[in-house]
Amino acid sequence: MSVIRTASKVAAHVTLLTVALVLPSAQAPVHELPLANGSVRFAVIGDSGTGGRQQYEVARRLTEARQRFPFRFVLMLGDNLYGRERPNDYIRKFSRPYRALLDGGVTFHAAIGNHDERVQRYYEPFNMGGQLYYSFAVPASSPLVRFIALDSTYMSPSQLAWLERTLAAATERWKIAYFHHPIYSSGARHGSDVVLRRALEPLFVKYEVNAALAGHEHFYERLQPQKGVYYFTSGAAAKLRRGNIRLGPLTAAGFDQDRSFMLVEIAGDTLHFQAISRTGRVVDAGALPRLPGE
Amino acid sequence: MKTAGRTCAAIGAVLVGLAAFPAATPGVRGPRQAAAGQAGADARALQEFLGRVQEYVDLHRRLEATLPPLDGAAEPRWVLEHQQALATKIRRARTGARRGDLLTPAVTHALRRAIARALARDADAREAILDVEHNPYALALRVHAEYSSDWPVAIMPPSVLAELPELPDELEYRFVATHLVLRDTHADLVADYMTDAIR
């Protein structure tokens, strides 16, 4: 059965309540997250591990957000710790800024970035299970979403074979991949990682991955759906490259004026999201339907 | 765990070329025969390389088995202590290890050709390798040096990894500028390296 989804079908199915934000004064109409019964709720941070003031500010904003949107886990999109990775760095750059969330029972699930040491996979609070790539399904009782964490710094034949086996075996309604290097990006500093795209996109399309989240670019961007896959870049949880988005046909919405994170709720066949700035402003929001295969 | 089968397939790809070449006329060595000879030499070198790699990994595993397992390391100091203890054990066990012990001259030539083939087919891969966020020439490469967390890694393009012999989990290839490092991922040290892997 063909799974090719045309741009026209995507356009017909997408319903968005959002405004592309590049000007700091603009305010997106807020799409409220529904807090639906049985939904999967999580937050997303990328390039977070600086230990700096901005990381702590974003962390506080995340904690505040959890008061109204009780997410259960956080996806980390790599560059979880910058610079040295001594014991005190794990504390200063991770467990201290996110202490309130950790104490509240929130779990973190990390992907490896280009600044991360490989041994982070053994650090229990990152929930990597000793692996550089892994997957998990939520909720455990009746899985709705399969999350697949990839090591984009080292996309070996073994990892690609594992990815294909994992996707082929996945029975969840939603499949979401997350990794560090974006395969679609409007960033001036890095841009789309086309070498990775050639390896990953065919699998994403073949096995109907619904969304892919990446960091590395230090801003927020929601990309136009590509071959039926939603792409987000959320790499500004501590780092920022102000003004780095080159607006073009790839961008559906972008925010590169301040740090940011995401809140996501998957309820039935809809992915609801908000991108929130360090100051608490909603800079992008919307509801994306699960795109059907052909 | 990467199987021997996957690794042998990579070597076999080099050997396939031999079957396509006609028998050589005695005393006459044309371009095809030369290429076949080179492919055969590369395949032998890479096979030997994998043998040396396995010796290194066997040692690594014996030494790591003497340390408490890292599974479920809740405390970051356990992670660092394990890494440092393993690195110390490896350095002591391989006293006198020199550059070229794993990446012999024949191996470096074969790998250089394999990388060149990959880059010839994937023009974007070179740019991806060299897209780094630091000055790689500031790094002092030497055997058993710590592969510092101050060194953000360049992406290893899938097209290049597909051309290279697959390594066990304990080792990985990393480019540092145009040089290729064999990195011990558990001990986080340089097991060996070759210069000018990309030309």
Interface residues (C-beta under 8 A of the other chain):
Chain A: L81 G83 R84 E85 R86 P87 D89 Y90 I91 N114 H115 D116 E117 R118 V119 Q120 Y122 Y123 E124 P125 G130 S152 T153 Y154 M155 S156 P157 S158 L160 H181 H190 D193 V194 V195 L196 R198 A199
Chain B: K2 R6 L70 D71 G72 A73 A74 E75 P76 R77 V79 L80 H82 Q83 D122 D124 A125 A128 D131 E133 S149 D150 P152 V153 A154 I155 M156 P157 P158 S159 L161 A162 E166 E172 T185 H186 D188
